[in-house]
């Protein structure tokens, strides 16, 4: 059995729109992981379903889809696409600040769905990867600074120590850097007692 192209969660309080979206997802080779009608259900739906992408209507029965998207991005990050008949720069800016990755206009044109979902998933993955690399880089810089201070190493040598240790232990440099930072923290706590 072929796996689905995407697993999609749909949040829309309008039954016909929800049905049209579900039909378009299935026709494009995807599957609907879960649906809901309320903004208050968004975090729970995404948390339970673990979809590849979620589609949120802007106007929901108990709230705003953009606010729901922001709540999901804070609790259970996943690519989110808005589905709305509303337009305007202010709405798009709010959606961008909430972390929304795509935008579909009503009425749904089924042929627009696959590229929007594919692009939202790809952009989300790229942003997540960049954030992880930035966090790893920060850890490495911090650990390198600790090695330079504690062991009197030059910057290049501290970097080589981290890299060599990572290679010898078959760990990433970020994991080794985290261990150096943890060891330093534990040493400070022991001295404080």
Secondary structure, 3 states (H helix, E strand, C coil): CCCCCCEEEEECCCHHHHHHHHHHHHHCCCEEEEEECCHHHHHHHHHHHCCCEEEEECEECCEEHHHHHHHHHHHCCCEEEEEECCCCHHHHHHHHHHCCCEEEECCCCHHHHHHHHHHHHHHHHHHHHHHHHHHHHHHHHHHHHHHHHHHCCCHHHHHHHHHHHHHHHCCCHHHHHHHHHHHHHHHHHHHHC
